[in-house]
Amino acid sequence: MKHFTDKVAAITGAASGIGRELAVQLAREGCHLALGDVDETGLAQTRELAQRAGSGVRISVTALDVADRSAVFAWADAATREHGRVNLVFNNAGVGLASTVEGMRLTDFQWLMDINFWGVVHGTQAFLPHLKASGDGHVVNTSSLFGLLASPGASAYHAAKFAVRGFTESLRQELDLMDCGVSATCVHPGGIKTAIARNSRVDASVAALGVDPLESAREFEKHFITTAAAAARTILKAVRRNHRRVLVGPDAFVLDKIQRLLPCGYAALIQAIHRRTHRANGADARLVAGHSRESGNPP
């Protein structure tokens, strides 16, 4: 897919961040859009921005929970009817969860997996028949830098993003063997300036790692160095070039290289960085966790 003019793209998580920027940049190139997100206010704002960017571009919006398999399939069918076809699906919706393995609530784990992994599966399976019917299709699934290496306090997120990586790489091989006119790309963003940290769930158990649960989002956002607009440009460039995998942001390139050179040893570096970053917060964080338990909100 060398261009996006007069193509039709479906995007989940389109209300903000990378999803919004993908919508705006695709509209600017003359691509019609089917946008989905649970945030209807943000979705309306994205629609307005995309309409300004692309004159004459058709845009449909749907309040969508990607964890709801039947809703995703219904959206795929409706988008195809409304636009006549769908050429691209960007399975981009995602959430975050900070917790230790021991302290993690099963409901939080399931919530994250339903969106970050099953949402990708639902979107892929729902749109694949439509992409094949278009004769020129592409699946773009968002994993993460955290789908290439691991860090403490994010086991659920890693589980989902590693799963997206394996799922998409296997999908790409199947599509290549079928020679069906559809391809797939797995996206691995590093720290992107979006609201994902502020919208994440944080369990008090991270205090055991020296992390202040009340400040964790702010601390994590300090590592967001790439804009959503730059991320979207990189992703669309990778789709044009039919890349199997795309790293987004300089931190993704650096840490991916370290992981490749030190597939086991990189963990010591991650732990050292974690200790240095959170050493000063350790005592206060444990006090916060203790207060949470005493007030009837167990980690």
N, C-alpha and C positions, 0 to 999 in steps of 0.2 A: 504494500500500500504506500505509494510514493506521494500521495497527496490526500487531503481530507475534503476537498471541494465537493459538495453535493453528496457526501457520505452521511450516514446517520449513526450517531454514537449514543449509547446508554451509559450513564455514569451514576454510581451509587456514592453516597457520602458527598453529594454535590452542593450541600448548603454552605460549605466553608472550606478553607484550606486548599489542599491539592485538587480536590474535586471541583471546587469553584473555579480555580485557575485553569483546569483542563477545559471546563465548559466555555470560559471566556476566550481562551486561545483557539479552541476548535471553531467557535462561532466566528471569530475573526477570519478564519480560513474558509468560511462558507459551509461548515458542517452543521447539519441539523441535529437537534439534541432531545433526548429523553432523559430527564433528570429525576433522581429519586433520593429521598432522605427523610428521616423522622422529624427533622427540624423544618417545619413548614414556613416559618418566618424567614429563616436563612435561605431556604429554597427559593422563595419569592424574590429575595434580593439577588440571588445568583441569576435568576431568569432575567431580571431587569438589566443586570450588567451584561449578560450575554446578548440580549437584544440590542443594546447600544453598540456592542462590538461587531455584531454581524447583521448587516441590513438584509432583510429578506429571509433570514434563517428561521425555520420553524422550530419552536421549542415547546415541549410538553413537560409538565411537572406532576409528580406523584408522591404523596405522603407514603413512605415505604420503610418498613422494618425488615432488613435483610435476613434477620433470624427467622422470619415467617416464610417458609418454603412456598406455600401455596400463593402467598401475596407476590413473591418474586416471579413465579411462573405466570401469574395473571398479568403482572406488569410487562413482562416480556411479550406476551401475546398482544396486549393493548398497544404497546409502543410500535409493534410491527404493523398492526392494523392502521394506526394513526399516521405513521410515516411511510408506509408502503414496504419498508425493509429496515433491517438494522445491520450495520457493517462492523461496528465495534462495541465491545462492552468493557468498561473500566470498573472492575470490582474493587472499589477504593475505600468503602466504609470501614471504619475501625475505631476501637476504644482501647483504653489502657487500664492496667491493674497493677498496683504495687503491693506486694505481700510476700512474706516468707512462705515456703512450701508448708511448713508445719502450721502456720497460723491462718492459711487461706481458707475462706468459707467456700464450700462446694457451690453454693448459689452464685458467688462472684466468678468462680472458675467457669461455670457453665454459661453465665452471661457473656463473658469475653469470648469463649469458644464459639458460641452461637453466632456472634457477629463477625469476629475476625477470621474464623475458619469456615464455619458452615455457611456464612453469608457469601463467601467466595465460591464455595461449591454450588450453592443454589443459583447464583448468578451465572456461573459457567454453564451448568446443565440446562438452565432455562433458555439461555440465548443461543447455545450451540446450533440447534436446528435452524434457527433464523439466520445465523451467520453463514452457515453452509448454503442456505437458499439464496443468499445475496450474491454468492459467487466470488466475493472479495471480503473476507472477514478477519477479525483479529480479537483475541481475548487478552486483556491486560489485567493481571492480578497483582495487587499490592501486598508484598511481603514486607521486609524491613532489613536494615542492617542487622537487627536482632533475629533475623532468620538465617544469619551466617555465623554468628558467634553469640555467646551467652554472657550474662552478667547477673549479679545477685539481686534478689528482690523482684524479679520479673519473670518467674518461671512460667506462669500461664501465658504471658505475652509471647515468650520464646516458643512455647509449645505450639501456639497457633501459627506463628510466622514461619517456623521451621516446617510445619505441615503444609502451609500455602506454597512454600518453595518446592517441596517434593511433589505435591499435587500438580503444580503448574509445569514443572520440568517433565514429568511423566506425560502430561497432556500434550505438551509440545511434540514429544517423540511420536505419540499416537497420530497427531495431526499430520506430521511430516510423512509418516508411513501411509496414511490414507490419501495424501495428495488431493485434499478436498477443497482447496481454496481458502482455508482458514489457518491462521498461525496463532502463536501465543508468546507472550513476553511476561517474565516475572520481574517485578520492580522491587528494588532494595534501597529505600531511602535511609539516609542517616538522620541527623537532627534537622528537622524542617520546622520553620516558624509557623506552627499551626496551634490550635487550641486543644490538642489532644491531651496534653498534660493536665490542663485545668479541668477538663471534662472526665478525667480518669477517676477510678475508685482507688482510695489509699487505705490500706488496713494498718491498724496500729502496731501490728506485729513487726513492721519494718524497723521499729525502734531498736530491736535486737541487733540490727545491722548498723546501728549508729545513725540512722536517718530520722530526722524530725518529721513525723507524719503531717504536721501542719504546714511545713515548709517544703515538702518534697517536690511539689509541682513547680514551685518557683526555682528551686535548685536545678531541677531537670531542664527547665526551659533555658537555663544559661548555656546549655550545650546545643541549642537550636541555632545553627549558623547559616542555613540555606533558606532562602525565601520560597514560598509556595509557588510563586510565578516561575522562578528558576527551575524548580523541580518539575513543573508541568512541561516546560520547554525541553528539558532533558528526556522526559518520558516520551513525548511526541516524536522527538528525533529518533529515539530507539525504535519506536513502532515503524517509522518510515524505513529504517534500515533493517527491520525484521530481526532485531537482536533477541536472543533467548533470555538474556539477563541484562538488567541495567542497574548500575550503581548510581545513586543520586546524592551529590554533596561530597566535598573533599574528605570529610571524616569517614564516609563510607569507603572510599578508596584506600585511605590509610589503614583503617582497622581491618578491612578485608585482606590487605596485603600482609599485615601482621599475623592474622589468623592462618593464612596460607603458609607462611614461613614457620610459624610456631603453633601447629594445630593443637598441641596440648599445653605448651608453655604460655600461650597468650593469657590464660586464666590468671596467672600470677601477676601479670601487668594490670589486668582489669581490677584485681583485688587491691593492688597497691594504689591505683588511682582512686578507688572507692574509699580506702582508709584515709588517704590524704584529704579527700574532699569532705568527708563526713566526721573526721576526728573531733572537730570542735563542737559538732552537734550531738555527739553521743550521749552525754549525761542528760541534757535537756530532753532529748528524744525519749529516753527511758522513763523520765518523769511523766511525760505526756502519755506514754503507754500505760503506766501505772494508774494515772488519773482516769483513763478510759475504762480500765477494768473496774475500778471502784465505783464509777458512775453508771454501771450496768450496761456498758457497750463493749462486750468482749471482742478482742481482735479476731 
